[in-house]
Amino acid sequence: MAPVRSCVSVKTAVSPVRYRSTRVGAAGLGAPGRLRICSSSVASAADARGDGGCAASSSGRGVVVNGGLGVLGGDGPRIRRRDVVATCSASFDGVRPVPAAAAAVASAVQPAVASSSAFPERAKVVALVAAIMLLCNADRVVMSVAVVPMAAQYGWSSSFVGIVQSSFLWGYVCSSMVGGALADKYGGKKVMAGAAALWSLATILTPWAASRSTTMLLAVRALFGLAEGVAFPTMSTFLPKWFPTQERATAVGISMGGFHLGNVISFLATPIIMSHIGLTGTFAFFASLGYLWLSVWMFNVESDPIDSRTISKSELQFILDGRSGSKVKGSKGPSLRELFSKFEFLAVTIANVVNNWGYFVLLSWMPVYFKTVYNVNLKQAAWFSAIPWAVMAMSGYVAGASADFLIKSGFSIGLVRKIMQSIGFMGPGVSLLCLRFAQTPSVAAVLMTIALSLSSFSQAGYFCNIQVMFPSCPDQ
């Protein structure tokens, strides 16, 4: 058998290389005259040796180059003739040793490879998801705070304020049903980007619509909800592609931590911003943050790590080995009849309804509650409203990390999800029942903080179970 070497190709940063999976047979490795790395940096050394470069390893994967087009077996890159650094190391007994020049190149390259893996690609992904979830909720809360001076300005009654607040949900309930399907078809990257662009536009238009007519305002708020309704189902299909099962609850906890942190930032910042630049400027400020995020998202994230141009091979393999229960791209999804025939689907749906019933009531009415019941001013109401959401943001991460720890410790996934969900429902229920006995805004804020903190455990409960309802659909 002809001497065979293992080759590692390290591409330069001249242009991105797209990854594709190609398996090279062992027979192809020994075929004479086909094994060659087209590399301007080591070609002269290879030509001088007369061995035409180096070939693949004992795994049956390697580099086969024909006419300057190379394919790296497994999950390696497809490359064209360009500046490529190739280093070789012996993988079979009797193979010639590594040339000194190639060894020097390898020693120079290794630190760069090690440093690139110090910050995993999925860390960048979850940071951007957390950022857009933060803005998603911050844009909602702007209206929850602004509705108090807007009601005074336009003479709205309490009942009409309720209609304005609920108009957001008119569109939200429609798009949340199809958001996951859109993400499956077009990819989470595009759907999340389109949703952020649309709800940022609706945010800018809100004060303008209020000054025109109540009908226009309700229509714009419904459009706002229509765009934001896509965020959660898109996140639910996006994160499982980037995170293995044993890290999924933590990823959800971080993303939802950003979501709840949006409440804190908006509750505290909106009254201050409003006092300086007015209602219109406040809505425009938060909307501009959405477009700023959009410019970063579009050039740094892919819907699936397989399509990423910057992810390392080891991280990609780690993600693929730990994925489960996600639908294969292009495969046919379950019908509505199949969905409603699943007891698991009904349980998750009911849990979602119950969880969001309490969540949105508190989100929309908390500032109004503190102002009307305890007669505090708008800035004080914002502070009392912000504290519970701040603690919830932290407890969500604690819940996710705890759930992942229990799973890694050997507890079954089903049992862990049930424990988390039980805490997420019973804890807030007891806390809110005690709210009627609160005599001061401070006591009320403490009880709401406990309720929302325990409610965040649902993120490690039913919310993560959405991803494993159809385990028969394997990952790509």
C-alpha positions in Angstrom: 0.0 0.0 0.0 1.3 3.4 -0.9 2.4 5.6 2.1 -0.5 7.6 3.4 -0.4 10.7 5.6 -3.0 12.7 7.5 -3.5 16.3 6.4 -4.9 19.3 8.2 -5.8 22.3 6.0 -6.0 25.6 7.7 -7.7 28.2 5.6 -6.7 31.8 5.6 -9.1 34.7 6.4 -9.1 35.9 2.7 -12.6 34.6 2.1 -15.1 32.3 3.8 -15.2 28.7 2.9 -18.5 26.8 3.0 -18.6 23.5 4.8 -20.1 20.4 3.1 -19.9 16.8 4.1 -18.1 14.4 1.8 -16.9 10.9 2.6 -13.8 9.6 0.7 -13.4 5.9 0.4 -10.2 4.1 1.5 -9.6 3.0 -2.0 -9.5 6.5 -3.2 -6.7 7.3 -0.8 -4.3 4.9 -2.4 -5.1 6.0 -6.0 -1.8 7.2 -7.5 -1.7 10.7 -9.1 -4.8 12.0 -7.3 -3.5 13.1 -3.9 -2.3 16.6 -3.9 -2.8 19.8 -1.8 -2.7 22.9 -4.0 -1.0 25.3 -1.6 1.0 28.3 -2.5 2.8 28.2 0.8 4.0 24.6 0.7 3.6 23.7 -3.0 7.3 24.3 -3.7 8.4 22.0 -0.9 6.0 19.3 -2.1 7.1 19.6 -5.6 10.7 19.5 -4.5 10.0 16.2 -2.7 8.2 14.9 -5.7 5.5 13.3 -3.7 2.7 15.6 -4.8 1.5 16.7 -1.4 -0.1 14.5 1.3 -3.2 12.4 1.6 -5.8 11.3 4.1 -5.7 9.6 7.5 -6.6 6.0 8.6 -10.2 7.0 9.1 -10.8 7.0 5.4 -11.3 10.7 5.2 -8.9 13.1 3.7 -8.1 15.5 0.9 -8.6 14.6 -2.7 -7.6 17.3 -5.1 -8.4 17.2 -8.8 -7.5 20.2 -10.9 -7.2 22.5 -7.9 -10.5 21.6 -6.2 -10.1 19.9 -2.9 -12.6 18.2 -0.6 -11.8 17.6 3.0 -13.6 14.4 4.1 -16.1 14.3 6.9 -17.3 17.8 7.7 -14.3 19.6 6.2 -14.3 22.5 3.8 -14.5 22.4 0.0 -11.7 24.6 -1.1 -10.5 26.1 -4.4 -6.9 26.9 -5.3 -5.9 29.7 -3.0 -3.5 30.5 -0.2 -3.8 27.5 2.1 -1.4 26.3 4.8 -1.2 22.5 4.8 0.6 20.5 7.5 1.1 16.8 7.6 1.7 14.3 10.4 2.3 10.6 10.2 -0.8 8.5 10.8 0.5 5.1 9.7 3.6 3.2 10.7 6.3 3.5 8.1 5.2 6.9 6.8 7.8 9.4 6.2 8.3 12.0 9.0 6.9 15.5 8.9 9.2 18.0 7.1 10.8 20.6 9.2 9.1 23.5 7.4 5.7 21.9 7.8 6.3 21.3 11.5 7.2 25.0 12.0 4.0 26.0 10.3 2.0 23.7 12.5 3.6 25.1 15.7 2.6 28.6 14.5 -0.9 27.7 13.7 -1.8 25.7 16.8 -2.0 28.7 19.2 -4.4 30.5 16.8 -6.7 27.4 16.6 -6.7 27.1 20.4 -7.6 30.7 20.9 -10.4 30.5 18.5 -12.1 27.7 20.4 -11.8 29.7 23.7 -15.0 31.6 22.7 -17.4 29.0 21.2 -19.6 30.1 18.3 -22.8 29.0 20.2 -21.9 31.6 23.0 -22.1 34.3 20.4 -25.4 32.9 19.1 -27.1 32.8 22.5 -25.8 36.3 23.3 -27.5 37.6 20.2 -30.7 35.7 20.9 -30.8 37.0 24.4 -30.2 40.6 23.1 -33.2 40.4 20.7 -35.4 38.8 23.3 -34.4 41.8 25.6 -35.5 44.2 22.9 -38.6 42.2 22.2 -39.8 42.7 25.8 -38.4 46.2 26.2 -40.5 47.4 23.3 -43.6 45.9 24.9 -43.0 47.6 28.2 -42.6 51.0 26.6 -46.3 51.0 26.0 -47.1 49.7 29.5 -45.3 52.7 30.9 -46.3 55.3 28.3 -50.0 54.3 28.4 -50.4 56.3 31.7 -49.5 59.7 30.3 -51.1 58.8 26.9 -54.4 58.1 28.7 -54.2 61.4 30.5 -53.4 63.2 27.2 -56.1 61.7 25.1 -58.7 61.2 27.8 -58.9 57.4 27.7 -60.9 55.5 30.3 -59.6 52.6 32.2 -61.6 50.2 30.0 -60.2 51.7 26.8 -56.7 51.4 28.3 -57.4 47.7 28.7 -58.4 47.5 25.0 -55.2 49.3 23.9 -53.1 46.9 26.0 -54.9 43.8 24.7 -54.7 44.9 21.0 -51.1 43.8 21.1 -52.3 40.2 21.7 -54.7 40.3 18.8 -51.9 39.9 16.4 -49.7 38.0 18.8 -52.0 35.0 19.0 -52.1 34.7 15.2 -48.4 34.8 14.4 -47.4 32.7 17.4 -49.2 29.7 15.8 -47.3 29.9 12.6 -43.9 31.3 13.8 -42.4 27.9 14.3 -43.5 26.7 10.8 -42.0 29.8 9.2 -38.7 29.2 11.0 -38.7 25.6 9.9 -39.3 26.6 6.3 -37.2 29.7 5.9 -34.7 29.4 8.8 -34.6 31.0 12.2 -32.2 33.6 11.1 -34.4 35.2 8.4 -37.7 34.9 10.4 -36.2 36.5 13.5 -34.7 39.3 11.4 -37.9 40.0 9.6 -39.9 40.0 12.8 -37.5 42.4 14.5 -37.6 44.8 11.6 -41.4 44.8 11.5 -42.0 45.2 15.3 -39.4 48.0 15.4 -41.3 49.8 12.6 -44.5 49.4 14.6 -42.8 50.8 17.7 -41.9 53.9 15.8 -45.4 54.4 14.5 -47.2 53.9 17.8 -47.2 57.6 19.0 -48.0 58.8 15.5 -51.0 56.4 15.3 -52.3 57.5 18.7 -52.3 61.1 17.6 -54.4 60.2 14.5 -57.2 58.0 15.7 -57.9 55.1 18.1 -58.5 52.8 15.2 -55.1 53.5 13.8 -53.5 53.0 17.2 -55.2 49.6 17.6 -54.2 48.5 14.1 -50.5 49.5 14.8 -50.5 47.7 18.1 -52.0 44.6 16.5 -49.2 44.8 13.8 -46.7 45.1 16.6 -48.1 41.9 18.3 -48.2 40.1 14.9 -44.4 40.7 14.5 -43.5 39.8 18.1 -45.6 36.7 18.1 -42.9 35.1 15.9 -40.1 35.5 18.4 -40.8 32.7 20.9 -41.5 29.9 18.4 -38.5 31.0 16.3 -36.3 30.9 19.4 -37.8 27.5 20.2 -36.7 26.0 16.9 -33.5 28.0 16.6 -31.7 27.1 19.9 -32.0 23.3 19.7 -30.0 23.5 16.4 -27.2 25.2 18.2 -27.2 23.5 21.6 -27.0 19.9 22.6 -29.6 18.5 24.9 -27.5 18.8 28.0 -27.0 22.5 27.5 -30.4 23.4 26.2 -32.1 24.5 29.4 -29.2 26.8 30.2 -29.4 28.3 26.7 -33.1 28.9 27.2 -32.4 30.3 30.6 -29.9 32.8 29.2 -32.2 33.8 26.4 -35.2 34.2 28.6 -33.0 36.1 31.1 -32.5 38.7 28.4 -36.2 38.7 27.8 -37.0 39.5 31.4 -34.1 41.9 31.6 -35.9 43.9 28.9 -38.6 44.5 31.4 -36.2 46.0 33.9 -34.4 48.2 31.4 -37.6 49.5 29.9 -39.4 50.1 33.1 -36.5 52.1 34.5 -35.3 53.8 31.3 -38.7 54.8 29.8 -39.7 57.4 32.3 -36.3 59.0 32.3 -36.1 59.0 28.4 -39.6 60.3 28.2 -38.9 63.2 30.4 -36.0 64.3 28.2 -37.2 63.6 24.6 -40.9 63.0 24.9 -43.2 60.1 23.9 -42.2 60.1 20.2 -38.5 60.1 20.9 -38.8 57.3 23.5 -40.5 54.9 21.0 -38.0 55.9 18.3 -35.0 55.2 20.6 -36.1 51.7 21.4 -36.9 51.0 17.8 -33.5 52.1 16.7 -31.9 49.5 19.0 -33.8 46.9 17.1 -32.3 47.9 13.8 -28.8 48.1 15.3 -29.2 44.5 16.5 -30.4 43.5 13.0 -27.2 44.8 11.4 -25.1 42.6 13.7 -27.4 39.5 13.4 -27.5 39.3 9.7 -23.7 39.1 9.3 -22.8 36.9 12.2 -25.4 34.1 12.6 -26.7 31.2 10.6 -29.9 29.2 11.1 -28.0 26.0 11.5 -24.3 25.5 12.7 -23.8 23.2 9.7 -24.0 26.4 7.6 -21.7 28.5 9.8 -18.5 29.7 8.2 -16.7 30.4 11.5 -17.6 27.5 13.7 -14.8 25.0 14.5 -15.1 21.4 13.4 -14.8 20.2 17.0 -17.6 22.4 18.2 -19.8 21.4 15.3 -19.3 17.8 16.1 -20.1 18.4 19.7 -23.4 20.1 18.8 -24.4 17.4 16.3 -23.6 14.6 18.7 -25.8 16.1 21.4 -28.8 17.2 19.3 -32.0 15.2 19.5 -35.7 15.7 18.6 -35.3 18.5 16.0 -37.0 18.1 12.6 -34.9 17.3 9.6 -34.7 20.2 7.2 -37.1 19.8 4.4 -39.0 16.9 6.1 -42.8 17.1 6.4 -44.1 18.3 9.7 -46.9 16.7 11.7 -50.5 17.6 10.8 -52.8 19.3 13.2 -54.7 16.1 13.7 -51.5 14.3 14.7 -50.6 17.2 17.0 -53.9 17.2 18.9 -53.8 13.5 19.2 -50.7 13.8 21.3 -51.3 14.0 25.1 -47.9 15.7 25.4 -48.9 18.5 22.9 -52.1 19.2 24.9 -50.2 19.3 28.1 -47.6 21.7 26.8 -50.4 23.9 25.2 -52.3 24.1 28.5 -49.1 24.9 30.4 -48.3 27.7 27.9 -51.8 29.2 28.3 -51.7 29.2 32.1 -48.1 30.5 32.2 -48.7 33.4 29.8 -52.1 34.3 31.3 -50.3 35.4 34.5 -47.3 36.7 32.8 -49.0 39.1 30.5 -51.4 40.3 33.1 -48.5 41.3 35.3 -46.5 42.7 32.4 -49.3 44.9 31.1 -50.8 46.1 34.4 -48.1 46.2 37.0 -47.3 49.9 36.6 -51.0 50.7 36.6 -51.6 48.5 39.7 -48.9 50.4 41.7 -50.2 53.8 40.6 -53.9 53.1 41.2 -53.8 50.9 44.3 -50.9 52.6 46.2 -51.0 56.0 44.5 -47.3 56.1 43.7 -46.0 58.3 40.9 -44.9 57.0 37.5 -41.2 56.7 38.3 -41.9 55.0 41.6 -44.3 52.6 39.9 -41.5 51.8 37.3 -39.1 50.9 40.1 -41.6 48.7 41.9 -42.4 47.0 38.6 -38.8 46.6 37.5 -37.5 44.8 40.6 -39.6 41.6 40.2 -38.5 41.2 36.5 -34.8 41.8 37.4 -34.9 38.9 39.9 -36.8 36.8 37.4 -34.1 37.2 34.8 -31.5 35.8 37.3 -33.7 33.0 38.6 -34.4 31.8 35.0 -30.7 31.1 34.5 -30.6 29.4 37.9 -33.5 27.2 36.9 -32.0 26.3 33.6 -28.5 25.5 35.0 -30.1 23.4 37.8 -32.2 21.4 35.3 -29.1 20.7 33.2 -27.1 19.7 36.3 -29.8 17.2 37.3 -29.9 15.7 33.8 -26.1 15.4 33.7 -26.3 13.8 37.1 -28.4 10.9 35.8 -32.0 12.1 36.5 -34.4 11.4 33.6 -35.3 14.3 31.4 -39.0 13.8 32.0 -38.7 13.9 35.8 -36.6 17.0 35.7 -39.1 18.8 33.5 -41.9 17.9 35.8 -40.1 19.1 38.9 -39.3 22.4 37.2 -42.8 22.9 36.0 -44.4 22.1 39.4 -42.2 24.8 40.9 -43.1 27.2 38.1 -46.9 26.8 38.7 -47.4 26.2 42.4 -44.9 28.8 43.6 -46.4 31.8 41.8 -50.0 30.7 42.6 -49.3 30.8 46.4 -47.5 34.1 46.1 -50.2 35.9 44.2 -52.9 34.6 46.6 -51.0 36.3 49.4 -50.9 39.6 47.4 -54.4 40.5 48.6 -53.0 40.9 52.1 -50.3 43.4 51.1 -50.7 46.8 52.7 -47.8 48.6 51.2 -46.2 48.8 47.8 -43.0 47.3 49.2 -44.7 44.2 50.4 -46.6 43.9 47.1 -43.3 44.2 45.2 -41.7 41.4 47.3 -44.7 39.0 46.7 -44.6 39.8 43.0 -40.9 39.2 42.9 -41.3 35.8 44.5 -44.1 34.9 42.1 -42.1 35.9 39.0 -38.9 34.3 40.2 -40.6 30.9 40.7 -42.5 31.3 37.5 -39.2 31.3 35.6 -38.8 27.6 36.4 -41.4 26.9 33.7 -38.6 27.8 31.2 -36.8 24.6 32.2 -40.1 22.8 32.3 -42.7 22.9 29.5 -40.7 25.3 27.4 -37.8 22.9 26.9 -40.2 20.0 26.4 -41.5 21.6 23.2 -38.3 20.5 21.5 -38.7 16.8 22.4 -42.3 16.2 21.6 -41.5 14.4 18.4 -38.2 12.5 19.0 -38.8 10.3 16.0 -37.6 13.2 13.8 -33.9 12.9 13.9 -31.4 15.8 13.6 -29.7 16.6 10.4 
